[in-house]
Amino acid sequence: MAIFEFASSKRFDVVGFGTNAVDFLIEVPAYPEFNSKIELSDYKQLAGGEAASTMAGLQRLGLSTAYAGRFGSDAAAHIGINSLVIEGVDTQFVERVPSATTQIAFIIVDERSGERTVIWKRDKKLAYCPEDAPVEAARQCKILHITPHDTAACIVMAEAAAAAGAYVSIDIDNLFDGIEELLPLVDIFVSSADLPGRLAGDMPLNDALSVLTARYGFKLACATLGEAGSLVLVGGEIIETKGFAVPGGCVDTTGAGDAFRAGLLYGLLTGRTISESAEYANAVAALKCRQIGARTALPDDKELFALLKNAGRE
């Protein structure tokens, strides 16, 4: 029996609930030292945010998505919302909050490596309370993909999704209040490499994923390893997948984790094996890093399959 059996009657393949942002990306020849000055090489203002970018990535790969989240009443909201509309992401569950500012991030990108440092701010007025959660969105998808910044609202959304026959996927790289109540509702756990140890205790990553899976009941647990690839635990088996070289060299890692999650969910939803889905995830993440911004170089399915073929990893 397949690990994931998706409902066929849902309006959307994936609904994202969580963060959006407008990013100010600043390219520098080298990361500046403290109390120094450096001339920037270039800068851009582009849409980002974990949940919103993952929906854009899935949409570009050919799946149907919707985004549920809040923007402010400022000019940045136009940038963020329009970026989703252009991609074809459904925005019926998007809200604009009067007198609030859209989440922003200032991102310093080191040209030597493409690695980035993120400085962000989220207006507290954008937060969801449990009674505000757009539960109807959670009922209309095969997978609900969340970032747990508003943990109590995420719990309500996850419960609604599960009751409607959907799986719950989480993008998590930090600990939040209430996370212990949310994680038992999660089916697909994807985190940064350091997070499992912070949750499970000081132990090797493989062991931490096993402990967390036993504790919370994940169907799939995954840690991203940057350019090294990823580690997936499913059915008691550890699957290690190597990363891909970025075609043309790495320009910017901003949003690589969001792209990874898009590739993983795309693979699962299109009936690929776990190993194949992990390959897709690493490939989509690598392709994203070709250009500045979280979404600029997100691939379509033809670009994805071309990279897999060229790398001999179809």
Stockholm file with secondary structure:
# STOCKHOLM 1.0

chainA/1-314         MAIFEFASSKRFDVVGFGTNAVDFLIEVPAYPEFNSKIELSDYKQLAGGEAASTMAGLQRLGLSTAYAGRFGSDAAAHIGINSLVIEGVDTQFVERVPSATTQIAFIIVDERSGERTVIWKRDKKLAYCPEDAPVEAARQCKILHITPHDTAACIVMAEAAAAAGAYVSIDIDNLFDGIEELLPLVDIFVSSADLPGRLAGDMPLNDALSVLTARYGFKLACATLGEAGSLVLVGGEIIETKGFAVPGGCVDTTGAGDAFRAGLLYGLLTGRTISESAEYANAVAALKCRQIGARTALPDDKELFALLKNAGRE
#=GR chainA/1-314 SS CCSCCCCSSCSEEEEEESCCEEEEEEEESSCCCTTCCCCCSEEEEEEECHHHHHHHHHHHTTCCEEEEEEECSSHHHHHHHHHHHHHTCBCTTEEECTTCCCCEEEEEEETTTCCEEEEEECCGGGCCCGGGCCHHHHTTEEEEEECTTSHHHHHHHHHHHHHTTCEEEEEESSCCTTHHHHGGGCSEEEEETTHHHHHHCSSCHHHHHHHHHHHHCCSEEEEECGGGEEEEEETTEEEEEECCCCTTCCCCCTTHHHHHHHHHHHHHHTTCCHHHHHHHHHHHHHHHTTSSSSSTTCCCHHHHHHHHHHTTCC
#=GC SS_cons         CCSCCCCSSCSEEEEEESCCEEEEEEEESSCCCTTCCCCCSEEEEEEECHHHHHHHHHHHTTCCEEEEEEECSSHHHHHHHHHHHHHTCBCTTEEECTTCCCCEEEEEEETTTCCEEEEEECCGGGCCCGGGCCHHHHTTEEEEEECTTSHHHHHHHHHHHHHTTCEEEEEESSCCTTHHHHGGGCSEEEEETTHHHHHHCSSCHHHHHHHHHHHHCCSEEEEECGGGEEEEEETTEEEEEECCCCTTCCCCCTTHHHHHHHHHHHHHHTTCCHHHHHHHHHHHHHHHTTSSSSSTTCCCHHHHHHHHHHTTCC
//
